[in-house]
Amino acid sequence: MGQIHAILQPKVAQPREPLPRGAVHGALVPENVFFIGDDVSGVINFRLGHYDVLVAEIADVLVTWIGDAGGHLNQAKAGALLDGYNSRRPLTDTERGALPAFVMAAAARRCGLHNSGYLLPAIALKAYQSILEIGGFALNRPLA
């Protein structure tokens, strides 16, 4: 994902925005990514690609790939995903600060798509808290 975002990033100067925007895949779900062993060998289905806030796609991938039905994110896998992303395209401080809210929104959307609306608040809150627990993403104070 970091490599996709870095490659598709415009090479001309863009206006400064609070959260970096760029081309995103739009559907980085397991069905669209192929592996040989542990290495990505292909990514398909760019038909939902669009221009968006990059951290939104990061949050979607975290929730889709490593979130469980209760909203909890696997800490080791989330850390590995974020480390890998940062090796290709480092997150800005603003993105790091915004990531928990985007994860919460992605979890809420996923919950809504699976007709678990009555669980939505608890699942979204658990996702938010899970991302705060990952080293380097802790905010000054937890959500009360």
N, CA, C and O atoms as a MOPAC input file, in Angstrom:
PM7 MOZYME 1SCF
protein

 N      0.82400 1    -1.17800 1     0.00000 1
 C      0.00000 1     0.00000 1     0.00000 1
 C      0.87300 1     1.24700 1     0.00000 1
 O      0.61400 1     2.18400 1    -0.75600 1
 N      1.90300 1     1.26800 1     0.83900 1
 C      2.80400 1     2.41300 1     0.85500 1
 C      3.47800 1     2.61400 1    -0.47600 1
 O      3.65800 1     3.74700 1    -0.92400 1
 N      3.85600 1     1.51200 1    -1.11700 1
 C      4.49100 1     1.59900 1    -2.43300 1
 C      3.50100 1     2.11700 1    -3.46900 1
 O      3.86600 1     2.93600 1    -4.31200 1
 N      2.25600 1     1.65600 1    -3.42000 1
 C      1.24000 1     2.15200 1    -4.34800 1
 C      1.05900 1     3.65500 1    -4.15300 1
 O      1.05200 1     4.41000 1    -5.12600 1
 N      0.91300 1     4.09200 1    -2.90300 1
 C      0.72100 1     5.52100 1    -2.63800 1
 C      1.92900 1     6.33400 1    -3.07500 1
 O      1.76900 1     7.41500 1    -3.64300 1
 N      3.14300 1     5.83300 1    -2.81900 1
 C      4.34800 1     6.57400 1    -3.19500 1
 C      4.48800 1     6.68000 1    -4.71300 1
 O      4.84500 1     7.73800 1    -5.23200 1
 N      4.20900 1     5.59000 1    -5.42400 1
 C      4.34300 1     5.58800 1    -6.88100 1
 C      3.30400 1     6.49400 1    -7.53400 1
 O      3.61500 1     7.19900 1    -8.49500 1
 N      2.08400 1     6.48200 1    -7.02700 1
 C      1.00600 1     7.25400 1    -7.63200 1
 C      0.97100 1     8.70500 1    -7.17500 1
 O      0.15900 1     9.48700 1    -7.67000 1
 N      1.83700 1     9.07500 1    -6.24100 1
 C      1.87900 1    10.45200 1    -5.74100 1
 C      2.31200 1    11.38600 1    -6.86300 1
 O      3.27900 1    11.09800 1    -7.56900 1
 N      1.61000 1    12.49800 1    -7.03600 1
 C      2.00100 1    13.44700 1    -8.08500 1
 C      3.44300 1    13.92700 1    -7.86600 1
 O      3.87400 1    14.12800 1    -6.73000 1
 N      4.16600 1    14.10300 1    -8.94800 1
 C      5.56300 1    14.53600 1    -8.86000 1
 C      5.70500 1    16.05300 1    -8.90300 1
 O      6.80900 1    16.58100 1    -8.77300 1
 N      4.60200 1    16.74200 1    -9.08500 1
 C      4.63600 1    18.20600 1    -9.08200 1
 C      4.17600 1    18.69800 1    -7.72200 1
 O      3.47100 1    17.99500 1    -6.99800 1
 N      4.57700 1    19.89800 1    -7.38700 1
 C      4.21100 1    20.46300 1    -6.08600 1
 C      2.69800 1    20.58200 1    -5.97000 1
 O      2.03100 1    21.09800 1    -6.86800 1
 N      2.17300 1    20.10200 1    -4.86500 1
 C      0.74600 1    20.16600 1    -4.58500 1
 C      0.50400 1    21.17400 1    -3.47000 1
 O      1.38900 1    21.40500 1    -2.64600 1
 N     -0.66900 1    21.77100 1    -3.43300 1
 C     -0.96500 1    22.67300 1    -2.32000 1
 C     -0.87500 1    21.91600 1    -1.00000 1
 O     -1.26400 1    20.75100 1    -0.92100 1
 N     -0.36500 1    22.57300 1     0.03200 1
 C     -0.24400 1    21.95500 1     1.34500 1
 C     -1.63200 1    21.76700 1     1.93500 1
 O     -2.41600 1    22.71200 1     2.02200 1
 N     -1.92100 1    20.56300 1     2.32900 1
 C     -3.19000 1    20.24600 1     2.95900 1
 C     -2.89400 1    19.62300 1     4.31300 1
 O     -1.83000 1    19.03500 1     4.50400 1
 N     -3.82200 1    19.74500 1     5.25600 1
 C     -3.57200 1    19.17400 1     6.58300 1
 C     -3.26900 1    17.67400 1     6.52100 1
 O     -2.36300 1    17.19800 1     7.20600 1
 N     -4.01200 1    16.93700 1     5.71500 1
 C     -3.77100 1    15.50200 1     5.53000 1
 C     -3.43400 1    15.26600 1     4.06600 1
 O     -4.18100 1    15.67900 1     3.17900 1
 N     -2.30600 1    14.60000 1     3.81000 1
 C     -1.91700 1    14.34300 1     2.42300 1
 C     -2.98400 1    13.55400 1     1.66400 1
 O     -3.57600 1    12.60400 1     2.17700 1
 N     -3.20100 1    13.98400 1     0.43800 1
 C     -4.14500 1    13.32700 1    -0.46400 1
 C     -3.35900 1    12.76100 1    -1.63000 1
 O     -2.24600 1    13.19800 1    -1.92600 1
 N     -3.95100 1    11.79700 1    -2.27300 1
 C     -3.33300 1    11.22200 1    -3.44900 1
 C     -4.19400 1    10.11200 1    -4.00500 1
 O     -5.31000 1     9.87700 1    -3.54200 1
 N     -3.66400 1     9.43600 1    -4.99800 1
 C     -4.37600 1     8.31500 1    -5.60900 1
 C     -4.38000 1     7.14100 1    -4.63700 1
 O     -3.34400 1     6.78900 1    -4.07200 1
 N     -5.53900 1     6.54500 1    -4.44800 1
 C     -5.67100 1     5.35900 1    -3.60200 1
 C     -6.27000 1     4.22600 1    -4.42200 1
 O     -6.95500 1     4.46400 1    -5.41700 1
 N     -6.01300 1     3.00800 1    -4.00500 1
 C     -6.54400 1     1.83200 1    -4.68900 1
 C     -8.05800 1     1.76000 1    -4.55400 1
 O     -8.76200 1     1.53900 1    -5.53900 1
 N     -8.55200 1     1.94400 1    -3.35300 1
 C     -9.98400 1     1.96100 1    -3.12000 1
 C    -10.60300 1     0.62700 1    -2.75500 1
 O    -11.75700 1     0.58000 1    -2.32800 1
 N     -9.86400 1    -0.45200 1    -2.91300 1
 C    -10.41100 1    -1.78200 1    -2.58600 1
 C     -9.28500 1    -2.74600 1    -2.24500 1
 O     -9.20000 1    -3.83100 1    -2.82000 1
 N     -8.42500 1    -2.35900 1    -1.31800 1
 C     -7.31300 1    -3.23900 1    -0.93200 1
 C     -7.79600 1    -4.27000 1     0.08800 1
 O     -7.44800 1    -4.22100 1     1.26700 1
 N     -8.59400 1    -5.18800 1    -0.39900 1
 C     -9.11300 1    -6.28400 1     0.40200 1
 C     -8.34100 1    -7.54800 1     0.03800 1
 O     -7.72800 1    -7.60400 1    -1.02900 1
 N     -8.35700 1    -8.56700 1     0.90300 1
 C     -7.57800 1    -9.77900 1     0.61900 1
 C     -7.86800 1   -10.40500 1    -0.74200 1
 O     -6.97600 1   -11.00700 1    -1.33900 1
 N     -9.08900 1   -10.27700 1    -1.24100 1
 C     -9.42800 1   -10.87300 1    -2.53500 1
 C     -8.71500 1   -10.19300 1    -3.69900 1
 O     -8.65200 1   -10.75700 1    -4.79100 1
 N     -8.18000 1    -8.99700 1    -3.48700 1
 C     -7.53200 1    -8.25000 1    -4.56800 1
 C     -6.01100 1    -8.22700 1    -4.47300 1
 O     -5.35600 1    -7.54300 1    -5.25900 1
 N     -5.45000 1    -8.95300 1    -3.53400 1
 C     -3.99500 1    -8.98000 1    -3.34600 1
 C     -3.53300 1   -10.43100 1    -3.37600 1
 O     -4.06700 1   -11.28000 1    -2.66300 1
 N     -2.53500 1   -10.70200 1    -4.20900 1
 C     -2.01000 1   -12.05800 1    -4.35700 1
 C     -0.61000 1   -12.13700 1    -3.75400 1
 O      0.15200 1   -11.17100 1    -3.78000 1
 N     -0.29600 1   -13.30200 1    -3.21500 1
 C      0.98600 1   -13.52100 1    -2.55800 1
 C      1.67900 1   -14.74500 1    -3.11700 1
 O      1.03300 1   -15.69900 1    -3.55200 1
 N      3.00000 1   -14.70800 1    -3.10100 1
 C      3.84300 1   -15.88700 1    -3.25800 1
 C      4.62300 1   -15.94900 1    -1.95800 1
 O      5.50900 1   -15.13000 1    -1.71400 1
 N      4.29300 1   -16.91600 1    -1.13500 1
 C      4.86200 1   -16.95200 1     0.21600 1
 C      4.35300 1   -15.75400 1     0.99500 1
 O      3.14600 1   -15.52700 1     1.08000 1
 N      5.27000 1   -14.99300 1     1.56000 1
 C      4.90000 1   -13.79000 1     2.31200 1
 C      5.01100 1   -12.51700 1     1.48200 1
 O      4.76400 1   -11.42700 1     1.99600 1
 N      5.37500 1   -12.63500 1     0.22200 1
 C      5.58300 1   -11.46800 1    -0.63600 1
 C      4.37200 1   -11.20600 1    -1.52800 1
 O      3.78800 1   -12.13000 1    -2.09400 1
 N      4.00800 1    -9.93600 1    -1.64200 1
 C      2.92400 1    -9.55900 1    -2.54400 1
 C      3.41100 1    -9.79000 1    -3.97400 1
 O      4.46900 1    -9.30100 1    -4.37000 1
 N      2.62500 1   -10.53800 1    -4.73600 1
 C      2.99900 1   -10.81600 1    -6.12500 1
 C      2.10600 1   -10.08500 1    -7.11900 1
 O      2.43000 1   -10.01000 1    -8.30400 1
 N      0.98700 1    -9.54600 1    -6.64800 1
 C      0.11700 1    -8.81600 1    -7.55000 1
 C     -1.03300 1    -8.16400 1    -6.82300 1
 O     -1.48300 1    -8.63800 1    -5.78000 1
 N     -1.50100 1    -7.06500 1    -7.39000 1
 C     -2.66600 1    -6.34600 1    -6.87900 1
 C     -3.57800 1    -6.09200 1    -8.06800 1
 O     -3.14400 1    -5.57600 1    -9.09700 1
 N     -4.83900 1    -6.45800 1    -7.91900 1
 C     -5.79200 1    -6.29200 1    -9.01500 1
 C     -6.93700 1    -5.37800 1    -8.58800 1
 O     -7.02300 1    -4.95100 1    -7.43600 1
 N     -7.81100 1    -5.09300 1    -9.54800 1
 C     -9.07300 1    -4.41300 1    -9.31500 1
 C     -8.88600 1    -2.96400 1    -8.85900 1
 O     -9.23400 1    -2.59800 1    -7.73600 1
 N     -8.34300 1    -2.17300 1    -9.73600 1
 C     -8.16100 1    -0.75200 1    -9.45600 1
 C     -9.38300 1     0.06600 1    -9.88500 1
 O     -9.30000 1     1.29200 1    -9.95500 1
 N    -10.50300 1    -0.57800 1   -10.16800 1
 C    -11.67100 1     0.13400 1   -10.68000 1
 C    -12.27600 1     1.09300 1    -9.66500 1
 O    -12.98500 1     2.02200 1   -10.05200 1
 N    -12.01600 1     0.89400 1    -8.37900 1
 C    -12.53100 1     1.81400 1    -7.36400 1
 C    -11.49000 1     2.86100 1    -6.97000 1
 O    -11.69400 1     3.62100 1    -6.02300 1
 N    -10.38400 1     2.89700 1    -7.69500 1
 C     -9.34400 1     3.87900 1    -7.41600 1
 C     -9.88400 1     5.29000 1    -7.52900 1
 O    -10.73600 1     5.58300 1    -8.36800 1
 N     -9.37500 1     6.15900 1    -6.67200 1
 C     -9.80600 1     7.54900 1    -6.67800 1
 C     -8.78900 1     8.39600 1    -5.91400 1
 O     -7.80100 1     7.87400 1    -5.39900 1
 N     -9.02800 1     9.66700 1    -5.84700 1
 C     -8.16800 1    10.62000 1    -5.16700 1
 C     -8.77600 1    10.86600 1    -3.79200 1
 O     -9.93700 1    11.26300 1    -3.69000 1
 N     -7.99300 1    10.63200 1    -2.71800 1
 C     -8.56200 1    10.73000 1    -1.38000 1
 C     -7.45200 1    11.00000 1    -0.37100 1
 O     -6.27200 1    11.05800 1    -0.71600 1
 N     -7.85700 1    11.16200 1     0.87000 1
 C     -6.91500 1    11.28100 1     1.98200 1
 C     -6.25800 1     9.90900 1     2.14100 1
 O     -6.95500 1     8.90900 1     2.31000 1
 N     -4.92600 1     9.85300 1     2.08800 1
 C     -4.22100 1     8.57600 1     2.11000 1
 C     -4.44500 1     7.79400 1     3.39800 1
 O     -4.54100 1     6.56700 1     3.37200 1
 N     -4.53000 1     8.50100 1     4.52900 1
 C     -4.69600 1     7.81200 1     5.80900 1
 C     -6.03100 1     7.06800 1     5.86500 1
 O     -6.16500 1     6.12100 1     6.64000 1
 N     -7.00800 1     7.46600 1     5.07600 1
 C     -8.29200 1     6.75600 1     5.05000 1
 C     -8.09700 1     5.33400 1     4.53500 1
 O     -8.67800 1     4.39300 1     5.07600 1
 N     -7.28700 1     5.17200 1     3.49600 1
 C     -7.04500 1     3.82600 1     2.97200 1
 C     -6.21200 1     3.00200 1     3.95000 1
 O     -6.42100 1     1.79500 1     4.07400 1
 N     -5.28200 1     3.63300 1     4.63700 1
 C     -4.49600 1     2.91400 1     5.64600 1
 C     -5.43600 1     2.36400 1     6.71700 1
 O     -5.32200 1     1.20100 1     7.10500 1
 N     -6.35300 1     3.18500 1     7.18900 1
 C     -7.30900 1     2.75600 1     8.20900 1
 C     -8.18700 1     1.62100 1     7.69700 1
 O     -8.43100 1     0.65400 1     8.41700 1
 N     -8.66400 1     1.73200 1     6.45300 1
 C     -9.48600 1     0.66700 1     5.87400 1
 C     -8.72800 1    -0.65100 1     5.83100 1
 O     -9.28200 1    -1.70000 1     6.15800 1
 N     -7.46900 1    -0.59900 1     5.43100 1
 C     -6.66000 1    -1.81500 1     5.35000 1
 C     -6.42800 1    -2.39600 1     6.74300 1
 O     -6.53700 1    -3.60800 1     6.92800 1
 N     -6.11400 1    -1.56200 1     7.71400 1
 C     -5.92800 1    -2.05700 1     9.08000 1
 C     -7.17200 1    -2.79500 1     9.56200 1
 O     -7.07600 1    -3.90900 1    10.07900 1
 N     -8.32100 1    -2.18500 1     9.39600 1
 C     -9.56800 1    -2.78600 1     9.88500 1
 C     -9.92600 1    -4.04100 1     9.09200 1
 O    -10.32000 1    -5.05000 1     9.67600 1
 N     -9.79200 1    -3.98500 1     7.78200 1
 C    -10.18700 1    -5.10500 1     6.92400 1
 C     -9.25900 1    -6.30500 1     7.07100 1
 O     -9.72400 1    -7.44300 1     7.14000 1
 N     -7.96100 1    -6.06200 1     7.12100 1
 C     -6.99900 1    -7.15300 1     7.12800 1
 C     -6.72200 1    -7.71100 1     8.52000 1
 O     -6.50300 1    -8.91300 1     8.66800 1
 N     -6.72700 1    -6.86800 1     9.53100 1
 C     -6.29400 1    -7.36400 1    10.84400 1
 C     -7.25400 1    -7.04700 1    11.98500 1
 O     -6.93300 1    -7.26200 1    13.15400 1
 N     -8.42200 1    -6.53800 1    11.64200 1
 C     -9.42800 1    -6.29300 1    12.66900 1
 C    -10.31600 1    -7.51200 1    12.82700 1
 O    -10.62900 1    -8.19200 1    11.84900 1
 N    -10.72600 1    -7.78900 1    14.06700 1
 C    -11.64900 1    -8.89900 1    14.26600 1
 C    -13.07900 1    -8.36900 1    14.31600 1
 O    -13.29600 1    -7.15900 1    14.24900 1
 N    -14.03300 1    -9.25100 1    14.43200 1
 C    -15.44500 1    -8.86600 1    14.40300 1
 C    -15.82500 1    -7.93900 1    15.55200 1
 O    -16.82000 1    -7.22100 1    15.46100 1
 N    -15.04600 1    -7.94600 1    16.62800 1
 C    -15.32600 1    -7.08200 1    17.77000 1
 C    -14.63600 1    -5.74100 1    17.70800 1
 O    -14.79100 1    -4.92700 1    18.61900 1
 N    -13.86800 1    -5.48800 1    16.64400 1
 C    -13.19500 1    -4.20600 1    16.48400 1
 C    -11.75100 1    -4.18700 1    16.92600 1
 O    -11.05200 1    -3.20800 1    16.66400 1
 N    -11.27600 1    -5.22700 1    17.58600 1
 C     -9.89500 1    -5.26200 1    18.06400 1
 C     -8.93100 1    -5.47200 1    16.90400 1
 O     -9.18400 1    -6.28700 1    16.01700 1
 N     -7.82000 1    -4.72800 1    16.91400 1
 C     -6.77100 1    -4.89100 1    15.90900 1
 C     -5.63000 1    -5.70200 1    16.51000 1
 O     -5.21600 1    -5.44700 1    17.64100 1
 N     -5.12300 1    -6.67200 1    15.76700 1
 C     -3.96900 1    -7.44000 1    16.20100 1
 C     -2.77100 1    -6.50500 1    16.25600 1
 O     -2.34200 1    -5.97800 1    15.23000 1
 N     -2.23200 1    -6.29800 1    17.45000 1
 C     -1.17600 1    -5.30800 1    17.65900 1
 C      0.09500 1    -5.60100 1    16.86300 1
 O      0.66900 1    -4.69400 1    16.26000 1
 N      0.53400 1    -6.84700 1    16.85700 1
 C      1.76400 1    -7.19200 1    16.14100 1
 C      1.60000 1    -6.96700 1    14.63600 1
 O      2.48500 1    -6.41400 1    13.98400 1
 N      0.46500 1    -7.40000 1    14.09600 1
 C      0.23500 1    -7.23600 1    12.66000 1
 C      0.03500 1    -5.76800 1    12.29300 1
 O      0.51000 1    -5.31900 1    11.25000 1
 N     -0.66200 1    -5.02500 1    13.14000 1
 C     -0.86000 1    -3.59000 1    12.87000 1
 C      0.48100 1    -2.87000 1    12.87800 1
 O      0.74700 1    -2.03800 1    12.01100 1
 N      1.32100 1    -3.18700 1    13.84700 1
 C      2.65000 1    -2.57500 1    13.90500 1
 C      3.47600 1    -2.91300 1    12.67300 1
 O      4.15600 1    -2.04900 1    12.12000 1
 N      3.41700 1    -4.17400 1    12.24100 1
 C      4.16200 1    -4.59400 1    11.04700 1
 C      3.63300 1    -3.88700 1     9.80000 1
 O      4.41800 1    -3.45200 1     8.95700 1
 N      2.31400 1    -3.76900 1     9.67400 1
 C      1.73600 1    -3.09700 1     8.52200 1
 C      2.17100 1    -1.63400 1     8.48500 1
 O      2.55600 1    -1.12100 1     7.43400 1
 N      2.10700 1    -0.96900 1     9.63000 1
 C      2.48600 1     0.44900 1     9.67600 1
 C      3.98200 1     0.63800 1     9.46100 1
 O      4.39100 1     1.60200 1     8.81300 1
 N      4.80400 1    -0.26500 1     9.99200 1
 C      6.24900 1    -0.19000 1     9.74500 1
 C      6.54700 1    -0.36100 1     8.25600 1
 O      7.36000 1     0.37000 1     7.69000 1
 N      5.88000 1    -1.33400 1     7.62800 1
 C      6.07800 1    -1.54900 1     6.20000 1
 C      5.64300 1    -0.34500 1     5.38600 1
 O      6.33400 1     0.06200 1     4.45200 1
 N      4.50900 1     0.22000 1     5.73500 1
 C      4.02800 1     1.41100 1     5.03800 1
 C      5.03900 1     2.54600 1     5.17700 1
 O      5.39900 1     3.19500 1     4.19500 1
 N      5.49000 1     2.77500 1     6.40700 1
 C      6.44400 1     3.86000 1     6.66600 1
 C      7.77000 1     3.66200 1     5.93900 1
 O      8.47200 1     4.63500 1     5.66200 1
 N      8.12100 1     2.41900 1     5.62700 1
 C      9.36600 1     2.18000 1     4.89800 1
 C      9.26200 1     2.64600 1     3.44700 1
 O     10.28500 1     2.88900 1     2.80600 1
 N      8.05300 1     2.77300 1     2.92500 1
 C      7.82900 1     3.21800 1     1.54400 1
 C      7.37400 1     4.66700 1     1.45900 1
 O      7.74900 1     5.39500 1     0.54000 1
 N      6.56300 1     5.07700 1     2.42500 1
 C      6.02600 1     6.44000 1     2.46200 1
 C      5.75800 1     6.79400 1     3.91500 1
 O      4.73300 1     6.39900 1     4.47300 1
 N      6.67100 1     7.53400 1     4.53300 1
 C      6.49400 1     7.86500 1     5.94900 1
 C      5.23000 1     8.68800 1     6.20100 1
 O      4.92200 1     9.63100 1     5.47100 1
 N      4.52000 1     8.30700 1     7.24200 1
 C      3.34300 1     9.06700 1     7.65700 1
 C      3.78100 1    10.39700 1     8.24600 1
 O      4.81400 1    10.48400 1     8.91100 1
 N      2.99300 1    11.42600 1     7.99900 1
 C      3.26200 1    12.71700 1     8.62000 1
 C      2.74700 1    12.67700 1    10.06000 1
 O      1.96800 1    11.79600 1    10.42300 1
 N      3.18500 1    13.62800 1    10.86700 1
 C      2.67500 1    13.70700 1    12.24000 1
 C      1.16900 1    13.91200 1    12.24900 1
 O      0.47500 1    13.36700 1    13.10800 1
 N      0.66300 1    14.68000 1    11.31600 1
 C     -0.77400 1    14.91300 1    11.23200 1
 C     -1.51300 1    13.61700 1    10.91100 1
 O     -2.56800 1    13.35000 1    11.48700 1
 N     -0.97600 1    12.81900 1    10.00800 1
 C     -1.59600 1    11.53300 1     9.68000 1
 C     -1.58100 1    10.60300 1    10.88700 1
 O     -2.56700 1     9.92100 1    11.16700 1
 N     -0.46100 1    10.58200 1    11.59700 1
 C     -0.35900 1     9.73100 1    12.78500 1
 C     -1.41000 1    10.13200 1    13.81600 1
 O     -2.03500 1     9.27300 1    14.43800 1
 N     -1.59900 1    11.41900 1    13.99200 1
 C     -2.59700 1    11.89100 1    14.93600 1
 C     -4.02100 1    11.60900 1    14.50300 1
 O     -4.90200 1    11.40400 1    15.33900 1
 N     -4.25200 1    11.59900 1    13.18200 1
 C     -5.60100 1    11.38100 1    12.64800 1
 C     -5.95300 1     9.90600 1    12.50200 1
 O     -7.13000 1     9.55800 1    12.40900 1
 N     -4.95000 1     9.04100 1    12.48200 1
 C     -5.19200 1     7.62500 1    12.21800 1
 C     -6.22900 1     6.99400 1    13.15200 1
 O     -7.09800 1     6.27400 1    12.66100 1
 N     -6.18900 1     7.22200 1    14.45900 1
 C     -7.20100 1     6.58700 1    15.31400 1
 C     -8.63700 1     6.93400 1    14.92300 1
 O     -9.50700 1     6.06300 1    14.94600 1
 N     -8.89400 1     8.16800 1    14.57200 1
 C    -10.25100 1     8.55500 1    14.16500 1
 C    -10.63700 1     7.89000 1    12.84600 1
 O    -11.78400 1     7.47700 1    12.67300 1
 N     -9.69600 1     7.78400 1    11.92100 1
 C     -9.98500 1     7.11800 1    10.65400 1
 C    -10.20700 1     5.62500 1    10.86200 1
 O    -11.04500 1     5.03000 1    10.18500 1
 N     -9.46900 1     5.00900 1    11.78700 1
 C     -9.68800 1     3.59600 1    12.11000 1
 C    -11.07900 1     3.41800 1    12.70800 1
 O    -11.78900 1     2.46900 1    12.37400 1
 N    -11.45700 1     4.32400 1    13.58200 1
 C    -12.79200 1     4.25800 1    14.18300 1
 C    -13.87000 1     4.33600 1    13.09400 1
 O    -14.83200 1     3.56800 1    13.12100 1
 N    -13.71500 1     5.24300 1    12.15300 1
 C    -14.68100 1     5.38200 1    11.05800 1
 C    -14.70200 1     4.13900 1    10.17400 1
 O    -15.77100 1     3.69100 1     9.76000 1
 N    -13.52900 1     3.58000 1     9.88200 1
 C    -13.45800 1     2.37300 1     9.04900 1
 C    -14.13800 1     1.20100 1     9.74700 1
 O    -14.83600 1     0.41600 1     9.10600 1
 N    -13.93700 1     1.07800 1    11.05700 1
 C    -14.58900 1     0.00200 1    11.80900 1
 C    -16.10400 1     0.19000 1    11.82400 1
 O    -16.85300 1    -0.77900 1    11.70000 1
 N    -16.55400 1     1.43300 1    11.97400 1
 C    -17.98900 1     1.70800 1    11.95500 1
 C    -18.58700 1     1.34700 1    10.59800 1
 O    -19.66300 1     0.75400 1    10.52900 1
 N    -17.89400 1     1.70300 1     9.52500 1
 C    -18.38400 1     1.37800 1     8.17900 1
 C    -18.44000 1    -0.13300 1     7.97800 1
 O    -19.42000 1    -0.65800 1     7.44900 1
 N    -17.38600 1    -0.83100 1     8.40100 1
 C    -17.35600 1    -2.28700 1     8.26000 1
 C    -18.49300 1    -2.92300 1     9.05100 1
 O    -19.16300 1    -3.83600 1     8.56900 1
 N    -18.70000 1    -2.44100 1    10.25100 1
 C    -19.77500 1    -2.95800 1    11.09900 1
 C    -21.12900 1    -2.73600 1    10.42900 1
 O    -21.97000 1    -3.63500 1    10.41700 1
 N    -21.34100 1    -1.54900 1     9.87300 1
 C    -22.58600 1    -1.24400 1     9.19200 1
 C    -22.81700 1    -2.11700 1     7.97200 1
 O    -23.95100 1    -2.50600 1     7.69200 1
 N    -21.75500 1    -2.42900 1     7.24600 1
 C    -21.87900 1    -3.26800 1     6.05600 1
 C    -22.24900 1    -4.70100 1     6.40800 1
 O    -22.83600 1    -5.41200 1     5.59200 1
 N    -21.90800 1    -5.12400 1     7.61300 1
 C    -22.19200 1    -6.49900 1     8.03300 1
 C    -23.43600 1    -6.57700 1     8.91300 1
 O    -23.62100 1    -7.54000 1     9.65600 1
 N    -24.28300 1    -5.55900 1     8.82200 1
 C    -25.55700 1    -5.54000 1     9.54400 1
 C    -25.40400 1    -5.77400 1    11.04200 1
 O    -26.21200 1    -6.47300 1    11.65400 1
 N    -24.38600 1    -5.20000 1    11.61700 1
 C    -24.16700 1    -5.30200 1    13.05600 1
 C    -24.34700 1    -3.93100 1    13.69100 1
 O    -23.63200 1    -3.58300 1    14.63100 1
 N    -25.28800 1    -3.15900 1    13.19000 1
 C    -25.47000 1    -1.78500 1    13.62100 1
 C    -25.61100 1    -1.60600 1    15.11500 1
 O    -25.11800 1    -0.62400 1    15.66900 1
 N    -26.27200 1    -2.53200 1    15.77300 1
 C    -26.45400 1    -2.39100 1    17.21700 1
 C    -25.13300 1    -2.50400 1    17.96800 1
 O    -25.03400 1    -2.04500 1    19.10600 1
 N    -24.12700 1    -3.09900 1    17.36100 1
 C    -22.81100 1    -3.22300 1    17.98800 1
 C    -21.86100 1    -2.10300 1    17.57100 1
 O    -20.74500 1    -2.01100 1    18.08300 1
 N    -22.29800 1    -1.26100 1    16.65300 1
 C    -21.41500 1    -0.26400 1    16.05800 1
 C    -20.65100 1     0.58500 1    17.07100 1
 O    -19.43200 1     0.69400 1    16.93900 1
 N    -21.27200 1     1.18000 1    18.05200 1
 C    -20.49100 1     2.02000 1    18.98100 1
 C    -19.37700 1     1.26100 1    19.69400 1
 O    -18.26100 1     1.76800 1    19.81200 1
 N    -19.66300 1     0.06700 1    20.16500 1
 C    -18.64900 1    -0.71000 1    20.89000 1
 C    -17.51200 1    -1.14300 1    19.96300 1
 O    -16.34300 1    -1.09100 1    20.34600 1
 N    -17.84700 1    -1.56500 1    18.76300 1
 C    -16.82400 1    -2.01700 1    17.81100 1
 C    -15.94100 1    -0.84700 1    17.37400 1
 O    -14.71800 1    -0.98000 1    17.32900 1
 N    -16.54400 1     0.28100 1    17.05700 1
 C    -15.77100 1     1.45400 1    16.63300 1
 C    -14.86200 1     1.93100 1    17.76000 1
 O    -13.71300 1     2.29500 1    17.50900 1
 N    -15.35200 1     1.93500 1    18.98700 1
 C    -14.53500 1     2.34900 1    20.12700 1
 C    -13.37900 1     1.38700 1    20.35200 1
 O    -12.26800 1     1.82700 1    20.65100 1
 N    -13.61000 1     0.09000 1    20.21700 1
 C    -12.54000 1    -0.89900 1    20.40100 1
 C    -11.46100 1    -0.71400 1    19.33900 1
 O    -10.27400 1    -0.81000 1    19.64800 1
 N    -11.85000 1    -0.45300 1    18.10200 1
 C    -10.86900 1    -0.22000 1    17.03800 1
 C    -10.03800 1     1.01900 1    17.35100 1
 O     -8.81700 1     1.01800 1    17.19400 1
 N    -10.71700 1     2.08000 1    17.79700 1
 C    -10.02500 1     3.32100 1    18.16500 1
 C     -9.00900 1     3.05100 1    19.27500 1
 O     -7.85900 1     3.48200 1    19.18700 1
 N     -9.42700 1     2.34900 1    20.30100 1
 C     -8.52700 1     2.05700 1    21.41800 1
 C     -7.38500 1     1.14600 1    20.99300 1
 O     -6.26400 1     1.29800 1    21.47800 1
 N     -7.65000 1     0.20000 1    20.09600 1
 C     -6.60900 1    -0.71300 1    19.63100 1
 C     -5.48300 1     0.02000 1    18.92300 1
 O     -4.31100 1    -0.28900 1    19.13500 1
 N     -5.82600 1     0.98400 1    18.08600 1
 C     -4.78000 1     1.70200 1    17.35000 1
 C     -3.98000 1     2.58200 1    18.29500 1
 O     -2.79300 1     2.81300 1    18.06200 1
 N     -4.60000 1     3.07500 1    19.34800 1
 C     -3.86900 1     3.88700 1    20.32500 1
 C     -2.82000 1     3.06800 1    21.06400 1
 O     -1.82600 1     3.61800 1    21.53800 1
 N     -3.03000 1     1.76600 1    21.16700 1
 C     -2.12000 1     0.89200 1    21.90400 1
 C     -0.86500 1     0.54300 1    21.11800 1
 O      0.09300 1     0.01800 1    21.68600 1
 N     -0.85600 1     0.82600 1    19.82900 1
 C      0.31200 1     0.50800 1    19.00400 1
 C      1.38500 1     1.54600 1    19.26100 1
 O      1.11000 1     2.74400 1    19.19700 1
 N      2.57800 1     1.11900 1    19.54500 1
 C      3.68300 1     2.02700 1    19.81200 1
 C      3.82000 1     3.09300 1    18.74800 1
 O      3.72600 1     2.80200 1    17.55500 1
 N      4.04300 1     4.32900 1    19.17000 1
 C      4.24000 1     5.42800 1    18.24400 1
 C      2.96800 1     6.12500 1    17.82600 1
 O      3.02600 1     7.18300 1    17.20000 1
 N      1.81300 1     5.55800 1    18.15600 1
 C      0.55300 1     6.17800 1    17.77000 1
 C     -0.25000 1     6.66200 1    18.96200 1
 O     -1.37000 1     7.14800 1    18.80900 1
 N      0.32500 1     6.53000 1    20.15300 1
 C     -0.40200 1     6.94900 1    21.34300 1
 C     -0.60900 1     8.45100 1    21.33500 1
 O      0.30900 1     9.20600 1    21.01300 1
 N     -1.79100 1     8.88100 1    21.68300 1
 C     -2.09200 1    10.29500 1    21.81000 1
 C     -1.85900 1    10.69600 1    23.25700 1
 O     -1.59800 1     9.84200 1    24.10400 1
 N     -1.94900 1    11.96900 1    23.54200 1
 C     -1.69200 1    12.45800 1    24.90300 1
 C     -2.63600 1    11.86300 1    25.92800 1
 O     -2.24400 1    11.63200 1    27.07200 1
 N     -3.86900 1    11.61200 1    25.53300 1
 C     -4.81200 1    11.05800 1    26.50200 1
 C     -5.74900 1    10.08000 1    25.79200 1
 O     -6.12800 1    10.31800 1    24.64500 1
 N     -6.12400 1     8.99500 1    26.44800 1
 C     -7.03800 1     8.04600 1    25.81900 1
 C     -8.45200 1     8.59000 1    25.77300 1
 O     -8.81400 1     9.49200 1    26.53000 1
 N     -9.25000 1     8.02400 1    24.86800 1
 C    -10.65300 1     8.39000 1    24.77400 1
 C    -11.34800 1     7.91100 1    26.04000 1
 O    -11.21500 1     6.74600 1    26.41600 1
 N    -12.08800 1     8.79500 1    26.70000 1
 C    -12.76200 1     8.42700 1    27.95800 1
 C    -14.08600 1     7.75800 1    27.66900 1
 O    -14.80100 1     7.37600 1    28.59500 1

